[in-house]
Amino acid sequence: MTTPPRASAAVVVLLALLVAGCSDDTPATGETTPSPSTSSTGAAASEPTSQPTSEPTSEPAAATGPRLVLGTLSLRAPEGWTKVASQSPFDVAARGGDGVQGDQVQLVTFPVVSGGSTLEQIAAESARALTSAEVLEPVEVGGVLMAHVRGVAGGVLTDTYVADVGGDQVSISFGYDNAVEGDRAFQQALMDEVLATAAWSG
């Protein structure tokens, strides 16, 4: 058996940390307040005249919660989330608390031990660490183009952004709790508000 590529190893560690953090949550049983998109669907079914809704045209509001800094990247988690203790020198994370939708956002940084990989290679290697993986279009995060992979790790639905930056492989991962795992609009809004705060240094 061959040794897994470097990018896959980094993402495996990131996802392992993410799953460990998510596993403490009690699966949703309907007690969690439904997301805005879920509740509006029910309203639309009973009031057909209010069904059409327009997508917001303005830039997403930037998150204003705890600041996460690791290596050359800093960003903010949503308001109401709390920073959690790092499980290694290579990660930092914040989570939503009881009654707060979403679940976790996490940064992981590893030194690049060999030549940098292309985004296509990073995306392909990262996808191997996931079940039902999708490689999506790269996304510019704070001016840096990052590969975007979506899939399931240890039963947790995740969106992960990865790039080699300044000698490090940097990953940003979002893990979703059961209450919002089927709500793509909520997930996108969550990612947008966090990624809007991304700032690189060095």
C-alpha positions in Angstrom: 0.0 0.0 0.0 1.3 3.4 -0.9 1.7 6.3 1.5 -1.2 8.7 1.2 -0.4 12.0 -0.5 0.6 14.9 1.7 -2.6 16.9 1.1 -4.8 14.0 2.0 -2.9 13.4 5.2 -3.5 17.0 6.3 -7.2 16.9 5.4 -7.6 13.6 7.2 -6.2 15.2 10.4 -8.5 18.2 9.9 -11.6 16.1 9.5 -10.7 13.8 12.4 -10.5 16.9 14.6 -13.7 18.2 13.2 -15.6 15.0 13.7 -14.2 14.7 17.3 -15.6 18.1 18.0 -19.0 17.4 16.4 -19.5 14.0 18.0 -20.3 15.6 21.4 -23.5 17.1 20.0 -26.8 15.5 20.6 -28.5 14.6 17.2 -31.3 17.0 16.4 -34.7 15.7 17.3 -36.8 18.7 16.2 -36.1 20.7 19.4 -33.6 22.9 17.6 -35.1 26.1 16.2 -35.5 25.5 12.4 -33.3 27.7 10.2 -34.9 30.7 8.4 -35.0 28.9 5.1 -36.7 25.8 6.7 -39.4 27.9 8.5 -40.0 30.1 5.4 -40.7 26.9 3.3 -43.6 26.0 5.6 -45.0 29.6 5.4 -44.7 29.5 1.7 -46.8 26.3 1.5 -49.7 27.9 3.3 -49.5 31.3 1.7 -48.8 30.9 -2.0 -48.9 34.6 -2.7 -45.7 35.0 -0.5 -43.8 32.1 -2.0 -41.5 34.0 -4.5 -38.5 35.3 -2.7 -35.6 37.2 -4.2 -32.0 36.4 -3.5 -30.2 39.2 -1.6 -28.1 41.3 -4.0 -25.8 42.9 -1.4 -22.5 41.5 -0.1 -22.9 39.0 2.7 -22.6 40.4 6.2 -19.3 39.6 7.8 -19.3 37.4 10.9 -18.7 39.3 14.2 -18.0 36.4 16.6 -14.7 35.2 18.1 -11.6 35.7 16.0 -9.7 32.6 14.9 -6.0 33.0 14.0 -3.6 30.3 12.8 -0.4 30.9 10.9 -1.0 33.5 8.2 -4.8 33.4 8.3 -7.4 35.0 10.5 -11.2 35.0 10.3 -14.2 35.3 12.6 -16.8 32.8 13.6 -20.5 33.8 13.7 -21.9 35.9 16.6 -22.9 33.6 19.5 -20.4 31.0 18.7 -17.5 30.2 21.1 -13.9 29.4 20.6 -12.9 25.9 21.7 -9.6 24.6 23.0 -7.2 23.5 20.3 -6.7 19.8 20.0 -3.3 20.2 18.5 -0.8 22.9 17.6 -2.1 22.8 14.1 -5.8 23.7 14.5 -8.1 26.3 16.0 -11.9 26.2 16.0 -15.2 27.7 17.1 -18.5 26.1 17.6 -22.2 27.0 17.9 -23.6 26.4 21.4 -26.9 25.0 22.5 -29.7 26.4 20.4 -27.1 28.0 17.9 -27.4 26.6 14.4 -24.5 25.4 12.4 -21.9 23.5 14.4 -18.2 24.2 13.8 -15.7 26.1 11.8 -12.0 25.0 12.0 -8.6 26.1 10.6 -5.8 23.7 10.2 -2.3 24.5 9.0 0.5 22.1 8.2 4.0 22.9 6.7 4.4 21.9 3.1 7.2 19.3 3.1 7.6 19.1 -0.6 6.8 21.2 -3.7 3.4 22.9 -3.7 0.5 21.1 -5.4 -1.9 22.5 -7.9 -5.4 23.3 -6.8 -6.7 20.3 -8.9 -4.2 18.0 -7.1 -5.1 19.3 -3.7 -8.9 19.0 -4.4 -8.5 15.4 -5.7 -6.3 14.4 -2.7 -8.7 16.0 -0.3 -11.7 14.3 -1.8 -10.2 10.9 -1.1 -10.6 11.6 2.6 -14.4 12.0 2.3 -17.4 9.8 1.5 -19.8 11.1 -1.2 -17.2 13.7 -2.1 -17.8 16.5 -4.6 -15.0 18.7 -5.9 -16.6 22.1 -6.4 -15.3 25.2 -8.1 -12.4 26.9 -6.4 -13.3 29.9 -4.2 -11.4 33.1 -3.6 -10.9 33.5 0.1 -9.5 36.9 1.2 -7.8 37.1 -2.2 -6.4 33.6 -2.2 -7.9 30.9 -4.5 -8.7 27.8 -2.6 -9.9 24.3 -3.6 -13.4 23.5 -2.4 -14.4 20.0 -1.5 -17.7 18.9 0.0 -18.5 15.5 1.5 -19.1 13.4 4.6 -16.4 12.4 7.2 -17.4 10.2 10.1 -21.1 10.9 9.5 -20.6 14.7 9.5 -21.3 16.8 6.4 -18.5 19.2 5.7 -17.3 21.9 3.3 -13.6 22.2 3.2 -11.4 24.9 1.5 -7.7 24.0 1.0 -4.6 25.7 -0.6 -0.9 25.8 -0.3 0.0 29.3 1.0 3.4 30.7 2.0 4.9 27.2 2.6 1.9 25.9 4.5 -1.2 23.9 3.5 -4.1 25.8 5.0 -7.6 24.3 5.4 -10.8 25.9 6.5 -13.6 23.4 7.3 -17.2 23.8 8.1 -19.1 20.9 9.8 -22.9 20.9 10.1 -25.1 19.6 12.8 -28.1 17.5 12.1 -30.5 20.4 12.2 -29.0 22.1 9.2 -27.3 19.3 7.2 -30.1 19.4 4.6 -30.3 23.2 4.4 -27.9 24.2 1.6 -29.0 27.8 1.7 -28.2 28.1 5.4 -24.8 26.4 4.9 -23.9 28.8 2.1 -24.9 31.8 4.2 -22.8 30.5 7.1 -19.7 30.0 4.9 -20.2 33.4 3.2 -20.3 35.4 6.5 -17.2 33.6 7.9 -15.1 33.7 4.7 -16.0 37.4 4.2 -13.8 38.0 7.3 -10.7 36.1 6.0 -7.4 38.1 6.2 -3.9 36.9 5.3 -0.7 38.2 6.7 2.9 37.7 5.7 
